[in-house]
Amino acid sequence: MIRILWLIPAIPVLAAGFIALLKRGQRKLAATAAIGALGVSLVMSVAAFASMLGNSGLQVMNFRWLQFGTQWISLGWLLDPLAAIMLVMVSFVGLLIFIYSIGYMAEDENFTRFFCFLSLFAGAMLAVVIANSLLLLFMGWELVGLTSYLLIGFWYHKPEAAAAAKKAFIVTRVGDLGLLLGMVWLYGSTGTLLFYNHGAGCLEHGALAVLVAHTTIGGMAVSTAIALLIFLGAAGKSGQVPFHIWLPDAMEGPTPVSALIHAATMVAAGVYLIARVYPLMSITVTPGTISTALQVIAWIGAITAFFAACIAVAQDDIKRILAYSTISQLGYMMLGLGVGGVAVGMFHLITHACFKALLFLGAGSVIHGCGGEQDIRKMGGLRRFMPITFVTYASGMLALCGFPLFAGFWSKDEILHAAHGWPMSLGPFYLGTAGALLTAFYMMRQVYYVFLGSRRTADEAAEAAAKAADETTAAHGHATAHGHGEPHESPAVMGIPMIILGFLAAFLGFVGTPAWPWFSDFLTGQTTTLDFGRFGEAGLLPLMAVSSLMVFAGLGLGWWFYGRKPIVSASQPDGLEQAMPPVFGALRRRLFVDELYAVTVVRLVRWGSALADVFDRFVLGGLAGLMALLVNGLGHIDNSLDTHAVNGGFDLGCRELATGGRWFAAWQSGRVQTYLRTIGIALIVLAVMLLWWGKA
Amino acid sequence: MSAVSYSQLVWVTLPEIALVVAALAVLACDGTVLRGAAIARRRGVAALLACVGSVAAMLLVGSGPASFHLPDGMLVMDGRTRVVQVALLVLTILTVLLSEAMLTPAAEGVAGGKTAFTHHIGEYFALLLFATVAVLFLVSTQNFLLIFLALEFLSLVLYILTGFDKQSQLSTEAALKYFLFGGISAAFLLFGISLIYGLSGSIDLSQIAVAALQPDPLWMIAIVMVVVGFGFKVAAAPFHLWAPDAYQGAPTISAGFVSSSSKVASFFIFAQVLTLGVFGAAGSGMWHGAAPGWVPVLCVVAALSLLLGNLAALVQTSLRRLLAYSAIGHAGYLLLAIIAHTPQSTSALLYYVFTYALTVLGAFGVLAALEAQGIDRIADVAGLSRRAPFLSACMLVFLLSLAGIPPLAGFFGKFWLFGTALNAAPQLGLFWLVMLAILMSVVALVYYLRVLKQIFVADVPANAGAIHSGLVTRVTLGVMAAATVVLGCDPGLLIRWVVR
């Protein structure tokens, strides 16, 4: 299996290349190629996963890539339970979203381009997953960044989309710089970028010992510094505070992209990276203590989880709510990694991938059905029009809230449980619990606005029709009203992926319950036993009760603000806004983070660039101008030399040649007497010449 | 003189006999069976017979005795002569095939278009075959008497071919000029030959060579006269004056024949006469201290040809006159190879003259195909690449090869020729002449490119439609262009035949 593992990312990349060569009209072929390629990848991923079920040892395959000096840079790929489970998740969720995209993008004229990018993304993401070298991982990492950029800006004719694409690229690039620095430092310290290489890899004992032994500025261990730099990259990609600002804007991309890249897979790549280099993250000088890097990760994760959940409460755009929710959940994953280890964080990553993809697909279905409307205040009552979307969405929403027995319940509980047992501080636990309450609240709010209550667009359409009737003819008004149309359920090609994900959102959690912790045992390579007695462990059941209580409280609050009195009009102020206007206002403005950046970082950069501009224009520009003047002057001298001396001479020569030609041609008088005389003259001249030479 | 058995004579002249038979068959057929038939039919049958005769002659050359030497150098055959004969026969076949375009009545309503230039189809092909007989004899003899006879035979046929277009005043005038000029030069040549006979007591080149070792002022006169005679034949300045008029006035294919087959044979025999016959009287062409002999004479002639041919070509407006002056220029290059007179330079001469004949015949073939449209001046071919893309592409290959652009055959020919000339005996002092030749080949590029610019860059004139050409013409031209490319890319194909 390990020998052909590279095919898993290679096939979608090849498919992307193939699709890139297709013509715009070959839509079916493009979709078939992308889906077929990812299908093959899925089959191979499942096979790899199955091979891991038997023996969960680590397999690696390294090869030399290029040489500089006496050193070789090696690349390679690996297969371990962590990679196997990610492979299955990425290719499976990816495949479902590919299929969904057929329906969602059906009317887009750049359908083939879309599938080309999607396919390229899938290949790059799978490469990140199987990389056994930080360098190969970085290549895939940058490629997914590129495809993310391309797909956010897919509708590049919208200025917001173009700006969002740039923002995403630049913000993640700041994080990537950290990753790159960490990578270079790691290579400088250990001489290898391979994770595992039969004892010689950078995540193995020898290299880690070296890293821990050395200290750098401020007495910090080199391992900590490198780990923090790598975390910077992960935070950029996974939208951790303060790098989260790009992710909500990224919702300008098509919804399948939001589901695949900005919810299920790419943003989770940061979490995966931390899980992959976990030995480096957790290494400490004195065994038994918690490393600085993990502490940072836990705190940043907890803050992100709470902070983003707050902002999500006050958003009106259906996709933006989900985007902030994603950030919040990514925070939970980081928190899980920080306080509980790889299995805790990764379990939430997997379950979240399913239900968040589902929620995005549901949101896409809603948007599709409402003719492009994204403002939840203008929806309402969609339950009647879109039953499948509603049921699956509800499943995803309950999973996200952590409603008991749904997937999110088990994975989030595990994180909270681990946070509760964290010896350093209980702060992350409190932040996480509060975040859980907010999560339930904002999801309840969203569901009330979108699916329950009465339909609000209909009223406005009627209003618009009435207004239009005043201005123009009634027929025109009717056409306008009809343009809005009734919301409609999405086609089966979109519905079926949602149903599959809906089931997973409800039941996937059972692979990681405390009684049957298969997931963490799979990752650590132990056999799993069913033991309900584990529920009795200290503090587990009370904790579950507290967390369930939080969920119910959040749902109840949601009902109190939005369900008690039905929302009748789109322009009616938000329930929470009526209760606490200043708080709501601040939240709606996303706690002014963007503004903060605008007055600090962006302004600093502006000043810097203005300064650089001045420097460029006057100092460098002056120098360059001087040079240009000098060169120009020389050029003029050269030119005049050329024109008058060389060219003139040449022209003269050419004229002479032409004159010569004319003179020769004039000889051709056409008079045969002249011709014959010529022979005689030539004969005499030649003979005399020879004789004269002969005499001399 | 020793006796010659007639059976042996017949045996060694079988190729020529086959050609004569074919020529008579063409005449007979055309005059009896096909009397009153359509021109196209007569043309087809005559061309077929001519081709059959040429192919038969080629086979006979190939299967005949590999070498023989009749007494007094009457008829001499060796490997190289055979190669030249085969090449001449190939050129004849190509000429016959290209005649299709000339003998096709122009489509109705073409402005300035010409009708088929003659109704005497049989005579035309028969004369082509007779001319071939003459060139075959010319290259296979080393005897002044036979050389003169063959030359005269060839010249007479060519005069007729030049004046074959009886409706055209230009054609008649050209033929008359050609004839007068040829007559005078023949007289000089004969005078030269008789002087040589008087000095050496022989008309066999190999025996003259023995006598020519001691220089004598009279030798110089004789040599100059021989040079005049052959200089006329190869159109070297200042004996070129007939060429522009003849090329322009003659039917295009006749001009093609004059510039290809006749040129190959004349250069070959010219080289034979000078290098075999008067080898001893070479002299030196150095700027300072030129020694008398035929080398300085040829140096003057070659330099004059190079200058005159290439410079005068610059100001021509008629395509055929342009080709005539370019032929004079090429004669200059070829004389360079004769002057060098090393074995390599003779091989280079043959390679050059073969490829030159091929390309110039091709260029005339393209002109012949265009003639039905009344195209003669350079301005007429404006935008030709849109009107006749295939013919234009062929013309591109031919003209670039004539200009000596790699990877075409003409490039390698020039390269090899200049190389051997530089490697020639240093006392010949050829360096300045080679430099002049290289300079002049740069000038030559200008006028070829001017034609090509008209063809490929200039706008198509209004109301100019597509030009159609016959299938045979197109196939023949295509094969010739392909051969030009192939011989340029792999000169070895031809080299191993011309290197003795």
Interface residues (C-beta under 8 A of the other chain):
Chain A: L657 A658 G660 G661 R662 F664 A665 W667 Q668 G670 V672 T674 Y675 L676 T678 I679 A682 L683 L686 A687 M689 L690 L691 W693 G694
Chain B: L176 K177 L180 F181 I184 S185 F188 P215 P217 M220 I221 I223 V224 M225 V227 V228 F232 P238 F239 L241 W242 P244 D245 G283 A290 A291 P292 G293 P296 V297 V300 L307 L308 L311 A312 A313 L314 V315 Q316 V443
